[in-house]
Amino acid sequence: MEEIKHEHVLVNGLKLHVAQIGNSSSPPVVFLHGFPEIWYSWRHQMIAVATAGFRAVAFDYRGYGLSDPPPEPENASFLDFVADLLALLDALAISKVFLIGKDFGAAVVSLFCLLHGERVSGFVTLGVPFMLPRPPIHHQTLPEGFYIRRWQEPGRAEADFGRLDAKTVVRNVYILFSKSDIPIASENQEIMDLVEPSDPLPHWFSEEDLAVYGELYEKSGFRTALKVPYRSFGLELDIPDPKVEVPALLIMGEKDYVFKFPGISDYIKSGTVKSFVPNLEIVYLPEGTHFVQEQSPDEVNDLIINFLKGHV
């Protein structure tokens, strides 16, 4: 990890933490994390991509990790994250880029491609497909205890998380999101109660890894993370002919709980997603969960590098 260089870059009035590895003249690849993640969740991919001849960049969103929080976290939005990405590319003198997004990072990638497609050479998403900026409908049919509905409720996640230290919150979410079932609490239960203190971490996620996440979320807290993504899913933009023509790759673990969101499997497997991204390739990893890039780094690295080399 020593090869990865760290700096803070001033973007839209905030200092964002940026990690980089690779030659600055090599084709750039920017990684966008999900929740409860930070730049570190791309540690395996950054080194592999740089070794393959690319410039790898990963950053913490505003309010995450080592980046500055927004002045009013409760007003943060997906469009802020898109604007930060655009300004970061300008600050790093990157005119055109490959984007790789995981979890809700896929939504940031999707929005960026729709709004600033001229800056994108191609994109990869993991765990979540390309999505149009419309309120999701699958949330409406899931029970009241569905974790996203709970975390959208003002104050509820704050009280739930507040009983624990940040490291334990991240630990619990990693355990929950590594399973193949959607996290749903019963009426008199909170989401954090779905995990027992004795439940083991996934075998591919070490105590040392958890310590890195825990320290950074201890610094940032969860105010911005609860707002974006969970309390920002109502974004709706009217984009005429919302089609993205650049090469794209979707990597889905077949044991990813997201597949059980109503309508998601059909959206992907019926080919509907390809009506918006016609040059999309889809790869399924039979044992893959929601954290495929950490669970199966060698396999994911090969897929990403082959995609990049095929479209550079």
Helices and strands as residue ranges (DSSP letters): E 5-11, E 14-21, E 28-32, G 39-42, H 43-51, E 55-59, G 73-75, H 78-91, E 97-102, H 105-115, G 117-119, E 120-126, G 138-141, H 147-152, H 156-162, H 166-177, G 191-194, H 207-220, H 223-225, I 226-230, E 248-253, G 257-260, H 264-269, G 272-275, E 280-285, H 292-295, H 297-311
